[in-house]
Amino acid sequence: MKTDDMRHELAQLGGGAHALATQILGNPDDAADAVHDSLEKALRTPDSYDSGKGSLKPWFLRIVRNRCIDLIRRRRPTEDRVEEISDSAMGPDKAAELADRDRVLKQALASLESEQRQIIVLRDYMDLSYAEIANVLDIASGTVMSRLHRARVALGKAYREL
Amino acid sequence: MTKYSNSGEHVGELLSGYIDGELTQQERQRVRLHCDSCADCDSTLTDLRRLRQRIGEARLSDKDRDNWRESMDDTTVKATRGIGWLLLIGGALIGVGVGVYEFIITPSTLSFIEKLIVGGVYGGMLLIFISVLRQRLIERKSDRYKDVEI
């Protein structure tokens, strides 16, 4: 894959990767650092990506996840911060309504275990297949459906209780 | 491990596989038949679909594509700038070293005292330059308002 093509694809994956990293690290700023480091690593060693083994998305998300795990080993986060995301392109009422819905969803997500948050983001936010999720999380592909279902049921319960 | 059948047992995790399109034809048929006769599973299926849609529509990251594109540009700029600085400082050090060596060792019409004075002037200029450069670099790093456009 050409470096320019890779840069273009990576830029598109950045937001989802940031969402995943935020769920792992519990902090959007640390997550941005982790994604930045991962982008550096991916661009430094583009040949380590083998398109024959799958798409760029799971390959890059695996790098991001590993980087997050490295960061957790170095410094454990002391607090989870749920930050508001504003959208200046929308009207204030609509933006506020969506921001409120997102805030509740984030709170519900925050009540789950890290593995559950990750699997939900990978499937429902980033639209990875079960095989790709197994690759990113380094788990048996046969366990993805049951783990995901448990995570969704837990999230649904937490969401209703908020 | 959950057992699935058409005889009334809930289909559990197959509901997730169903909405994700990850089931075989036979499993999909089993889920459809079960949900037709089980209000609980049918309701769970609706909830899961709604939740999935809700997550898909959410903004879980405040950083857009342009942010990451800039981030990658920044990485390239930093890498090339680092190499540039390395070459510049390396070349300057070698140049100054050779100059000092030549000035001290090479026989010339200048006496030792005169060499000392000239050396002192150039050495002083170099020290002042390094001092100012260091101060500027510290200010640049610690200035919280450097990115503010006026």
Interface residues (C-beta under 8 A of the other chain):
Chain A: R7 L10 A11 Q12 L13 G14 G15 G16 H18 A19 T22 Q23 P28 A32 V35 H36 L39 E40 L43 E83 I85 D87 L98 R101 D102 L105 K106 I120 V121 R123 D124 Y125 D127 S129 Y130 M145 S146 L148 H149 R150 R152 V153 L155 G156 Y159
Chain B: G12 E13 L14 L15 S16 G17 D20 E22 T44 D47 L48 L51 R52 R54 I55 G56 A58 R59 L60 S61 D62 K63 D64 R65 D66 N67 W68 R69 S71 M72 T75 T76
